Amino acid sequence: MTFLEEIQRRRTFGIISHPDAGKTTLTEKLLLFGGAIQEAGAVKSNKIKKGATSDFMEIERQRGISVATSVLAFNYKGKKINILDTPGHKDFAEDTFRTLTAVDSVIVVIDVAKGVEEQTEKLVEVCRMRKIPIIVFINKMDREGKDAFDLLDEVEQKLGLTVTPLSFPIGMGYDFKGIYNIYEKKINLFSGDSKQSVSKGVELTDISTPELDKIIGEKSANTLREELEILREVYPEFDKNDYLNSKLQPVFFGSALNNFGVKELLDCFIDIAPSPQPKMADTRLVDSKEETLTGFVFKIHANMDPNHRNRLAFVKIVSGTFKRNVPYLHVRLNKKFKFSSPNAFFAEKKEIVEESFPGDIVGLPDTGNFKIGDTLTAGEVLNFKGVPSFSPEHFRYVNNADPMKSKQLYKGLDQLMDEGVAQLFTLELNGRKVIGTVGALQYEVIQYRLEHEYGATCSYENLHVHKACWVEPVDPKSEEFKDFKRVKQRYLAHDKQGQLVFLADSAFSIQMTQEKYPNVKLHFTSEF
């Protein structure tokens, strides 16, 4: 295969949604079609004993939620598909925002009963800003929920999308009979018996045939014909270019748990989704078809294997071919590194790869050289933008609960913060450590992982801080800046990169500070 053919057959996408809409279950079913697993697991169900492949951390299995983005790859119909399954819980939104920098398109999962939820709105807004093509999958059709037309309206209004259904449900909940695939003009009937393997549907190309009445009953058949008539009049016809320019979003219906409607989604997806796209760097636009390597780190995961304390930096390849044992330039450190065991993923199973192409995600074993947002190139000096740290919303002091284990505690904190789970601030006044997170659930995850992976115990103390603002003085030597540092001394800290941070106790205090010190700029993300 030539280099260009390799790029054309890559599809890299993320799955996003509100917690419990069924992202991880959908990921499992996609893997099942890719032949990557023989039997799919569920996140929570007593009947199915196997846990989900993409939830491999102990804490994920206990709670039935995903807390870390996992990367999975498989081949299907000659295409190489890379899925990034993101956490839905809003406490881990930062991980999800970062993952969105590494995908070329997304699938948004919506629960038929709950409709569009708040977390989905935020994530879709990020996709719209970055013009990422979106496909919507409405899940859990085997349960009672909202009417299909109402749901389509809700998606248009709340998410600001222009939708066109490419499949349509026949009934729902107890009366759920199946799905009419508009994209391929076929009918698939729902049997509801095979949850863990692939089932076959009845195929009908013509809906006006009397055979339809026999199979699903006259009443359902007539309803379906009327509804499809309405769809033709109300919704625009599907146009692939509009989808790629994110002006139009196709919608599919199905039930991921019952493995229904997933194949239609996947078949259409590999047909229309974009192959790896160009990406903007600080100096120029990098095209995926260029021969020289560029890539960036969008995630770091410590302790993939607790016995080895290993860290992996996840690199998204933007252009060129990544080869094993070839030296590449680490732009921030201005040093060359070569990697003898780059990994390709299948959740926690990884294999060493000889070469990878644009669109692929490679895991590089890391001893602390990488930070989130770092760029690797074949020698050119450039940086990819758009992987920020956001201002945390919860703050707590960290106290060491076991004085004998302080070394383990600091090492653990150091590595977990590199992962971007949370941010560590050190107060200027007394050097106390403060952890800032986007959501409260992360404190439990940090405490759990410190104890189980590093053998260190910690306790927390509340700290009243409204927001962390990164400080950028216009002139660091000015009297105004010295005065700012003297007056605000109690509220100043440094982040892990050594940047000065002002921990403001209220929105009012930020406003007053900006009025009093106009030449000291305050930022809410660390990338300026």
KOLPAZA-143432 format. One record per residue (C-alpha): residue number from 0; residue in three letters; z, x, y. Coordinates in steps of 0.5 Angstrom, whole numbers. Layout:
% KOLPAZA-143432
seq:type:zz:xx:yy
NUM:ALA:Z:X:Y
...
% end
This chain:
% KOLPAZA-143432
seq:type:zz:xx:yy
0:MET:0:0:0
1:THR:-2:3:7
2:PHE:4:3:12
3:LEU:1:-3:16
4:GLU:1:-7:10
5:GLU:8:-5:9
6:ILE:10:-8:16
7:GLN:6:-14:15
8:ARG:10:-16:9
9:ARG:17:-15:12
10:ARG:21:-21:14
11:THR:27:-20:17
12:PHE:32:-26:19
13:GLY:39:-28:20
14:ILE:42:-35:18
15:ILE:47:-38:24
16:SER:51:-44:24
17:HIS:58:-47:25
18:PRO:63:-46:20
19:ASP:62:-50:14
20:ALA:55:-52:15
21:GLY:53:-48:9
22:LYS:50:-42:11
23:THR:52:-38:5
24:THR:51:-43:0
25:LEU:44:-43:3
26:THR:43:-35:3
27:GLU:45:-36:-5
28:LYS:40:-41:-6
29:LEU:34:-37:-3
30:LEU:37:-31:-7
31:LEU:36:-35:-13
32:PHE:29:-37:-11
33:GLY:27:-29:-10
34:GLY:30:-28:-17
35:ALA:35:-24:-15
36:ILE:41:-27:-18
37:GLN:40:-32:-24
38:GLU:46:-37:-22
39:ALA:48:-38:-15
40:GLY:55:-38:-13
41:ALA:59:-43:-8
42:VAL:64:-42:-3
43:LYS:68:-47:-5
44:SER:68:-51:-11
45:ASN:72:-52:-17
46:LYS:66:-53:-22
47:ILE:62:-47:-20
48:LYS:67:-41:-22
49:LYS:62:-35:-19
50:GLY:64:-34:-12
51:ALA:58:-33:-7
52:THR:55:-26:-8
53:SER:55:-25:0
54:ASP:62:-26:1
55:PHE:65:-19:-2
56:MET:71:-18:2
57:GLU:77:-20:-2
58:ILE:80:-24:4
59:GLU:73:-28:4
60:ARG:74:-30:-3
61:GLN:81:-32:-1
62:ARG:79:-37:5
63:GLY:72:-39:3
64:ILE:69:-37:9
65:SER:65:-31:11
66:VAL:68:-26:16
67:ALA:63:-20:16
68:THR:55:-20:17
69:SER:52:-18:10
70:VAL:45:-16:9
71:LEU:41:-18:3
72:ALA:34:-16:1
73:PHE:29:-19:-4
74:ASN:22:-20:-6
75:TYR:18:-27:-6
76:LYS:11:-28:-7
77:GLY:9:-21:-5
78:LYS:13:-21:1
79:LYS:20:-17:2
80:ILE:25:-21:5
81:ASN:31:-18:9
82:ILE:37:-24:10
83:LEU:43:-22:15
84:ASP:48:-28:13
85:THR:53:-28:19
86:PRO:60:-31:20
87:GLY:60:-38:23
88:HIS:67:-38:25
89:LYS:68:-37:32
90:ASP:73:-32:32
91:PHE:67:-27:29
92:ALA:62:-29:34
93:GLU:61:-22:37
94:ASP:59:-20:30
95:THR:54:-25:30
96:PHE:51:-24:37
97:ARG:50:-16:35
98:THR:47:-18:29
99:LEU:42:-23:33
100:THR:39:-16:36
101:ALA:37:-14:29
102:VAL:33:-20:27
103:ASP:26:-22:28
104:SER:27:-30:27
105:VAL:33:-34:25
106:ILE:34:-41:21
107:VAL:39:-45:24
108:VAL:43:-49:19
109:ILE:46:-56:21
110:ASP:51:-61:17
111:VAL:48:-68:17
112:ALA:54:-71:18
113:LYS:57:-67:24
114:GLY:51:-66:27
115:VAL:50:-60:32
116:GLU:57:-57:33
117:GLU:59:-53:39
118:GLN:58:-46:36
119:THR:51:-47:34
120:GLU:50:-49:41
121:LYS:52:-42:44
122:LEU:48:-38:38
123:VAL:42:-42:39
124:GLU:43:-41:47
125:VAL:43:-33:45
126:CYS:36:-34:41
127:ARG:33:-38:47
128:MET:35:-32:52
129:ARG:32:-27:47
130:LYS:26:-32:45
131:ILE:27:-31:38
132:PRO:23:-36:33
133:ILE:28:-41:30
134:ILE:27:-46:24
135:VAL:32:-51:23
136:PHE:35:-53:16
137:ILE:39:-60:16
138:ASN:43:-59:10
139:LYS:48:-64:6
140:MET:43:-69:5
141:ASP:46:-72:-1
142:ARG:52:-74:3
143:GLU:53:-80:8
144:GLY:51:-78:15
145:LYS:47:-79:21
146:ASP:40:-82:21
147:ALA:35:-77:21
148:PHE:31:-79:27
149:ASP:38:-79:31
150:LEU:39:-72:28
151:LEU:32:-70:31
152:ASP:34:-73:38
153:GLU:41:-69:38
154:VAL:38:-63:36
155:GLU:33:-64:42
156:GLN:38:-66:47
157:LYS:44:-61:45
158:LEU:40:-55:43
159:GLY:34:-56:48
160:LEU:29:-55:43
161:THR:22:-58:42
162:VAL:22:-60:34
163:THR:17:-62:29
164:PRO:19:-64:22
165:LEU:16:-61:17
166:SER:19:-65:11
167:PHE:23:-72:11
168:PRO:28:-75:7
169:ILE:27:-81:3
170:GLY:34:-84:4
171:MET:41:-81:4
172:GLY:48:-80:1
173:TYR:48:-85:-5
174:ASP:41:-87:-4
175:PHE:38:-80:-3
176:LYS:31:-80:-7
177:GLY:28:-74:-5
178:ILE:24:-71:0
179:TYR:17:-72:3
180:ASN:14:-65:5
181:ILE:9:-66:11
182:TYR:7:-58:11
183:GLU:4:-59:4
184:LYS:3:-66:3
185:LYS:8:-67:-3
186:ILE:14:-71:-5
187:ASN:20:-68:-9
188:LEU:24:-72:-12
189:PHE:32:-71:-13
190:SER:35:-71:-19
191:GLY:42:-68:-17
192:ASP:43:-65:-24
193:SER:42:-58:-23
194:LYS:46:-54:-18
195:GLN:45:-47:-20
196:SER:38:-46:-23
197:VAL:31:-48:-20
198:SER:29:-55:-21
199:LYS:22:-58:-21
200:GLY:20:-64:-17
201:VAL:14:-69:-18
202:GLU:8:-68:-14
203:LEU:4:-73:-10
204:THR:-1:-72:-5
205:ASP:-2:-79:-3
206:ILE:3:-83:0
207:SER:-1:-89:0
208:THR:-2:-90:-8
209:PRO:2:-95:-12
210:GLU:5:-90:-16
211:LEU:10:-88:-10
212:ASP:13:-95:-11
213:LYS:14:-94:-18
214:ILE:18:-88:-17
215:ILE:22:-89:-12
216:GLY:22:-97:-11
217:GLU:18:-101:-7
218:LYS:23:-102:-1
219:SER:24:-94:0
220:ALA:16:-93:-1
221:ASN:15:-98:5
222:THR:20:-95:9
223:LEU:18:-88:8
224:ARG:11:-90:10
225:GLU:13:-93:16
226:GLU:17:-87:18
227:LEU:12:-82:17
228:GLU:7:-87:22
229:ILE:13:-86:27
230:LEU:13:-79:26
231:ARG:6:-78:27
232:GLU:6:-81:34
233:VAL:13:-79:37
234:TYR:13:-71:35
235:PRO:8:-66:36
236:GLU:3:-63:31
237:PHE:6:-56:28
238:ASP:2:-50:31
239:LYS:4:-43:29
240:ASN:3:-40:35
241:ASP:8:-45:39
242:TYR:13:-43:34
243:LEU:12:-36:34
244:ASN:13:-36:42
245:SER:19:-40:41
246:LYS:16:-47:44
247:LEU:16:-51:38
248:GLN:22:-51:32
249:PRO:20:-54:25
250:VAL:25:-58:22
251:PHE:27:-58:14
252:PHE:31:-63:11
253:GLY:35:-61:4
254:SER:41:-60:0
255:ALA:43:-53:-1
256:LEU:49:-54:-6
257:ASN:44:-58:-10
258:ASN:38:-53:-9
259:PHE:34:-58:-6
260:GLY:29:-57:0
261:VAL:30:-50:0
262:LYS:24:-48:-4
263:GLU:20:-52:1
264:LEU:24:-48:7
265:LEU:22:-41:4
266:ASP:15:-43:2
267:CYS:14:-45:9
268:PHE:18:-39:12
269:ILE:14:-33:9
270:ASP:8:-37:11
271:ILE:9:-37:18
272:ALA:15:-33:20
273:PRO:14:-27:24
274:SER:13:-20:21
275:PRO:17:-14:25
276:GLN:16:-15:32
277:PRO:16:-9:38
278:LYS:23:-8:41
279:MET:25:-6:48
280:ALA:28:1:50
281:ASP:31:4:56
282:THR:24:8:57
283:ARG:19:4:54
284:LEU:17:-2:49
285:VAL:17:1:42
286:ASP:12:-2:38
287:SER:13:-3:30
288:LYS:6:0:28
289:GLU:8:7:31
290:GLU:8:12:26
291:THR:14:16:29
292:LEU:21:13:27
293:THR:26:10:31
294:GLY:32:5:30
295:PHE:39:3:32
296:VAL:46:2:29
297:PHE:48:-5:30
298:LYS:54:-6:25
299:ILE:59:-1:22
300:HIS:63:-3:16
301:ALA:69:1:14
302:ASN:71:1:6
303:MET:65:-2:3
304:ASP:69:1:-3
305:PRO:76:1:-2
306:ASN:77:7:-7
307:HIS:73:12:-3
308:ARG:74:10:4
309:ASN:67:10:6
310:ARG:64:8:12
311:LEU:57:5:13
312:ALA:53:5:19
313:PHE:47:-1:18
314:VAL:41:2:22
315:LYS:35:-3:23
316:ILE:29:1:23
317:VAL:24:-1:29
318:SER:18:3:28
319:GLY:16:9:23
320:THR:18:11:16
321:PHE:25:13:15
322:LYS:25:18:9
323:ARG:31:21:5
324:ASN:33:28:7
325:VAL:29:29:13
326:PRO:32:31:19
327:TYR:33:25:25
328:LEU:35:26:32
329:HIS:42:22:34
330:VAL:40:21:41
331:ARG:47:20:44
332:LEU:50:27:41
333:ASN:43:30:41
334:LYS:44:33:34
335:LYS:40:32:28
336:PHE:42:29:22
337:LYS:39:28:15
338:PHE:41:23:10
339:SER:41:25:2
340:SER:43:18:0
341:PRO:41:12:5
342:ASN:42:5:2
343:ALA:39:-1:1
344:PHE:43:-7:0
345:PHE:44:-13:-4
346:ALA:51:-15:-2
347:GLU:56:-10:-4
348:LYS:51:-7:-10
349:LYS:47:-2:-6
350:GLU:41:3:-9
351:ILE:39:9:-6
352:VAL:32:9:-3
353:GLU:27:14:-2
354:GLU:23:11:4
355:SER:24:5:9
356:PHE:19:1:13
357:PRO:20:-3:20
358:GLY:24:-9:19
359:ASP:28:-6:14
360:ILE:36:-5:14
361:VAL:38:2:12
362:GLY:46:4:10
363:LEU:47:11:12
364:PRO:54:14:10
365:ASP:58:16:16
366:THR:64:20:17
367:GLY:65:18:24
368:ASN:58:20:28
369:PHE:56:13:29
370:LYS:58:8:34
371:ILE:55:1:35
372:GLY:49:1:39
373:ASP:47:9:37
374:THR:39:10:37
375:LEU:36:15:31
376:THR:29:17:33
377:ALA:24:23:30
378:GLY:26:27:36
379:GLU:24:22:42
380:VAL:30:21:47
381:LEU:31:13:48
382:ASN:36:8:47
383:PHE:35:1:45
384:LYS:39:-4:50
385:GLY:43:-10:48
386:VAL:48:-9:44
387:PRO:54:-10:48
388:SER:62:-11:47
389:PHE:64:-17:50
390:SER:71:-18:54
391:PRO:76:-20:49
392:GLU:80:-27:50
393:HIS:86:-25:46
394:PHE:91:-19:47
395:ARG:97:-16:43
396:TYR:101:-10:43
397:VAL:101:-7:36
398:ASN:107:-4:33
399:ASN:108:1:28
400:ALA:112:-3:22
401:ASP:113:3:18
402:PRO:115:10:22
403:MET:113:14:16
404:LYS:106:11:16
405:SER:104:12:23
406:LYS:98:17:21
407:GLN:95:12:16
408:LEU:96:6:22
409:TYR:92:10:27
410:LYS:87:12:22
411:GLY:86:5:20
412:LEU:86:2:27
413:ASP:81:8:29
414:GLN:76:6:23
415:LEU:77:-1:24
416:MET:75:-1:32
417:ASP:69:3:30
418:GLU:67:-3:26
419:GLY:67:-7:32
420:VAL:72:-12:29
421:ALA:76:-12:35
422:GLN:77:-7:41
423:LEU:83:-2:42
424:PHE:86:-1:49
425:THR:91:5:51
426:LEU:95:3:57
427:GLU:95:9:62
428:LEU:103:8:64
429:ASN:106:9:57
430:GLY:100:10:52
431:ARG:102:3:48
432:LYS:96:1:44
433:VAL:93:-6:45
434:ILE:88:-10:41
435:GLY:84:-15:44
436:THR:80:-19:40
437:VAL:75:-25:41
438:GLY:79:-30:36
439:ALA:86:-30:34
440:LEU:84:-30:26
441:GLN:82:-23:27
442:TYR:89:-21:28
443:GLU:90:-23:21
444:VAL:84:-20:18
445:ILE:86:-13:21
446:GLN:93:-14:19
447:TYR:91:-15:12
448:ARG:86:-10:12
449:LEU:91:-5:15
450:GLU:96:-6:9
451:HIS:91:-7:3
452:GLU:86:-1:5
453:TYR:90:4:9
454:GLY:97:2:6
455:ALA:100:1:13
456:THR:104:-4:16
457:CYS:104:-7:23
458:SER:107:-12:27
459:TYR:104:-16:34
460:GLU:107:-17:40
461:ASN:104:-22:45
462:LEU:101:-20:52
463:HIS:99:-24:57
464:VAL:92:-22:59
465:HIS:87:-27:62
466:LYS:81:-22:61
467:ALA:79:-14:60
468:CYS:74:-12:66
469:TRP:71:-5:66
470:VAL:72:-2:72
471:GLU:66:2:76
472:PRO:68:5:83
473:VAL:62:6:87
474:ASP:65:12:90
475:PRO:71:15:85
476:LYS:73:20:90
477:SER:74:14:95
478:GLU:81:12:98
479:GLU:80:5:96
480:PHE:79:7:89
481:LYS:85:11:89
482:ASP:89:5:92
483:PHE:86:1:87
484:LYS:89:5:82
485:ARG:96:6:85
486:VAL:97:-2:86
487:LYS:94:-4:79
488:GLN:97:2:75
489:ARG:101:-3:71
490:TYR:95:-6:69
491:LEU:90:0:67
492:ALA:88:2:61
493:HIS:82:6:57
494:ASP:78:3:52
495:LYS:76:8:46
496:GLN:70:11:50
497:GLY:75:13:55
498:GLN:72:8:60
499:LEU:77:5:65
500:VAL:79:-2:64
501:PHE:83:-7:68
502:LEU:87:-12:64
503:ALA:87:-18:69
504:ASP:93:-23:68
505:SER:89:-29:71
506:ALA:82:-31:74
507:PHE:86:-31:81
508:SER:88:-24:80
509:ILE:81:-22:79
510:GLN:78:-26:85
511:MET:83:-23:89
512:THR:82:-16:87
513:GLN:74:-17:88
514:GLU:76:-19:95
515:LYS:81:-13:97
516:TYR:77:-8:93
517:PRO:69:-10:95
518:ASN:67:-3:92
519:VAL:70:-3:86
520:LYS:66:-7:81
521:LEU:69:-11:75
522:HIS:64:-12:69
523:PHE:66:-17:63
524:THR:61:-13:58
525:SER:62:-6:57
526:GLU:54:-4:57
527:PHE:53:-2:65
% end
